[in-house]
Amino acid sequence: DIDCVNVQETALEAHLPNKLGFRSQNDGFMHACGHDGHMAIGLGVAQWIADNQAQLNGKIKLVFQPAEEGVRGAAAIAASGIIDDADYFAASHLSFCADSGTIIANPKKFLCTTKIDIRYQGKPAHAGAAPHLGRNALLAAAHAVTQLHGISRHGDGMTRINVGVLKAGEGRNVIPTTAEVQLEVRGENAEINQYMVDQVLQIAKGIAVSFDLDYETEIMGEAVDLDNDAELVELISELAQKQTGVAEVAPTYSFNGSEDATILGRRVQQHGGKAIYFIVGADRTAGHHQAEFDFDEQQLLTGVNLYTALLQRLNA
């Protein structure tokens, strides 16, 4: 992946990208998740493959996964069939929940997730002279937000919901006619996630009826859960222990988040292959998706070396 996030990068002089001149050139957007590092690792692996192709067997595919943020990219890549013939699939994230010198070989509890937009369409009216003639989409959306966050948690596993964006209205003296709510739900498995989706859609409909509005919902992205294959977990653990600078190989970790590379991993598994998603630890100056985020770039080499070692072993 390579996409950035909607974060304004810090202007602090101590921030290394400011010191060295590689900060974001676009206001309101920055590489605050390490995806630029993922692309750097991918290019390093590609260079190694080109330099060592005479010693390699079989077919190697490097998959570019666009639009990871919002989990919008992997489903289209999977549907293309490009990885249906893969015997093995490996993906990873840089930093996240691990520091430099640590590899997490088997993250668990990837949450299924669905990203949903709700759009309400009301009717304008003069806010002073005839407010009763309008249909207030902003007020409906505000009610929807409070009800969405009140969805009962599921007793059989983790659930999450977050409304990240609420946009509404046209002017202070006009009854608001449009409103959009952008949200996400997550669940520990597909059934629990679907429970959350069903609750969201029910609330969206109920609000539209009670405020006499037209409405529509749209699924904007999805990801699934993933169980790593034991063969690859053992192999990554073994190879990581041999890497210079790796001090600890953590056997497992509760991820408790979502990642649409899981769609690719599951696709490979469904076609008889094996898959793994692991973490390459890297110290960071701030948490992911924060304005001061930066990571230990020495771990880019750790990532390249681990992938190339995996390729050598699988091509033996």
N, C-alpha and C positions, 0 to 999 in steps of 0.2 A: 504494500500500500504506500501511498505518498501524500494523501490529503492532509490538510491542516485543520485547525479548529477556529471557531469564531471567538477569538480572544485577542485583545489589544496587548501587544508585547510591551513590557516595561521599558521606560526610558532611563532607568537607573544606570549610571556610568559603570558600576561594578559588574553589571550583567555582561558575561563574556561575548555574546553576539554583538553587543554594542561596542565593546572594546576592539573587536577584531573585524567588524564591518560585515557580519553576515546575518544581521537581524532582518526581520520581515520588512519587505518593501511595500507592503499593502496594509494600510490601517484597518484594524478590526480583525485581522487574520494573522495567525502565527503557527509555526510548528511547535505546538505545546504538548505533543503526545509522543514524539519520537519517531514518527512515520518517515521523516527524512532520513533518519538513521536506518530504518528498515530498507529503504531504497538503496542506501549506500552499501549495506550488507549484501543485498541482492546483486548489485553491480560488481562487488568484490568476488562473489561466488561465480558470476558469469565470466569474469576475467580468468579465474582459476580454471574453469572448465575449458575455456579456449586454449589456455596454455598447456593443459594436460590431457587434451582429448585423445591422444594416441594411446593413453593408458586406461581409458574408460570404455565401458561396454554399455550396450542397451541404449535407451532413450531417456534424456533428462529434460524436463520442462521447468522453466522458471515462470511462475504465474503472477502476472500483475493483477492485483486485486484493487480496483478503484472504489472510492466512496466507502471506506470502512466506517468512518464516522457516520452514525445514523444507520449502520448496517444495511447499506443499499447496494453494495457492489457485488458481493460474492454469489448471490442467487443467480444473477445473469451469467456469471462466469461458469457456474456449475451447470446451468441449463444448456450452455453451448456444447457440452459434452467433451470439452478439451481435456478433462482429467479422468474420463471414464476408463481409460486403459491403464491407469497408474497402479502399480503394485504397492507403492509407498507414497505417502504425502506427509510433508513436514512443514510446520509453520511456527512462528514464535513472535513474542513481543519483547521489546527492549525496555528495561528498567521496571516500570510499573510497580510491582510489589517486592522487588528484590534489589539489593545493593550490589556494587561491583564485587566480583569474586564469587558470586552465588549463581548457580543454575538451578532452576526449579524444573525438574524433569517430568513431573506429572501433576499439573494443576487439575483440580477437580471442581465440581459444582459450577460449571458454565451455565448461566441462566438463559433459558429461552427468552426471547424478547420480541415485541411488536411495537413499531412506531406508528402512531395514528394521528391524522389531522382531522379535526371537526370544524366544519364551516357552517355558520348560521347566516341566513338572509332574511332581513326584516323589511320594514317599510318606513320611509322617512316622513317626518312631519315637523312643523314648527314647534320648537321646544317650549315656547311661551304661549302662543295663541291656541295651539291645538295639539298638545302632546298626546291626547287620547286617540288620535288618528294614526299614530305611529306604532311600529312593532320593534321593540328595543332589543337588537341583537347583542349589544354590549352587555346589558343586564343579564340576558340569558347565558352568555358565555361565562360571566362571573359566577352565576349560580352553578353552572356546570363544573367549574374548577373546584369549588368547595365540595360538591357532591362526589367528584372523581376521587379526591383525596380522602374521602370517607368510605371508600370501598372496603368491606371487611377483609382482613387478611385471611389467607387460606390455612386451615389447620394441618394440612399434610405436607407443607413445605414453604420455602421462602417466596414472598411476593414483593414486588416493588411497583411504584407508580410515581411519575414525576411529570408535571405540566411545566414545560420549559419556556413556552412562548404564548402570550395572549395579545392579539392585535385586534383592535376594534375601533369603529367610529370614523366620522368624517369631519365633524366640526362641533364646537361647544354649544351651538344653538340649534342643532339638528338632532332629532332622535336617531341614534346610531342604527344604521341599516345592515352593516356587515360586521362579522366577528370571526376570528379564526383561533382555534386552540390547538397547539402542537404539543403532543405528549408521548410518553412511552410507558409501557408496562413490561414487567419481567416476571418470570416464574421458574421455580426449580426444575420443572419438567414441562413437557408440551401440554399436558392436561391442565396443570395449574396456570400456565400462561394463558391458555384458551379461556379459562375461567375469568381471568382479568380482562381479556379482550371482550368477552360477552357482557361483562358488567359495564365496561366503558360504552359499548354500543347501545345498551339499554338506557343508560343515563342520557346519552346524546339524544336519543329519540324522545325520551320523556320530557326533557327540557324543551325540545322543539314543539311538542304538543302543548305543554303548559304555557308557553309564551306565544303560541300561534305563529311559528316561524317555519320557513323551509330550511332544510339542512342537508348536508352530505358528509360522509366520512370517507377517508381514503387511507389505505395502508401504505406507509411510506418506506418501510424497511422491516426486515425480520432476521432473526438468528435463532439457532437451535442449540441444544446441549450437545456435549461430546464426551465420550469415554475414550481415553487414549489406549492404544493397543499395547499390551504388556511387552511384546518383543521390542518395540521401538523405545519404550520407557527404559528398559534395561540397557539398550544400546546407547541411547543418549546419556544415561547415567555413567556408563563405562567410559565413553569417549570424553565426557566433560571432565572426569577426574584426571585425565591425562593432559588437559589443556593448561598451558602456562598462565598463571594468574587466577585460576579457578581454585578457590580455597574450600568451597562447600558445594555439595550437590544435594539439594533438599529433595527428599523423595516425593513429597506431595505438598499441596497448598490449596486451601479453599479459595477459588478465584472469586466467586460471588459477583461476577460481572458477566458481560456478554461480549461476543466477538464473532463477526460473521465469517471468519475463516472456518468456524465450526461447520458451516454449510458445505464447504469444500471437503473438509475431513470426512463428514458423514457421507458425502457423495462417493468418495473413494471407497469407504467401508462398504457401502451398499453394493458396489460393483466388485467386491471380493478383495479389495486392497486393505492396507493397514495405514493408520494415521496417528499423528502426534502433534500436539501444540504445547510448546514449552516456553519458559521465560529465561531470557538472558539478562541477568541482573546488571544494573548500572546506577551508580550514585547520581543523584539529581539535586539541583539547587532549589527546587520547589516541586510540589505535586503536579501530576499530569493535569493539563487543561488550566494551568495557572500562568499568570503573566510573567513570572520570573523563571519559568521552567527552562532547564538546560540539563544535559546529561553528560556523563563521563565518556568521551569519545574513544578512549582506549578500548572500550567494550565492543566497538564495531569490529575490531580485529578478532575478539573472542567469538563473536557471532560468525564471522567468515570462517574461522578455523574450525568451529564446531560443525558447520554445514559441510565443509569440504571433507572433514574426517568422516562424516556420515556417508557422503557420496562414495568415498574410497571403500568403505566397508561394504556398502550395498552393491558396489560394482566389482567386488573381489571375485 
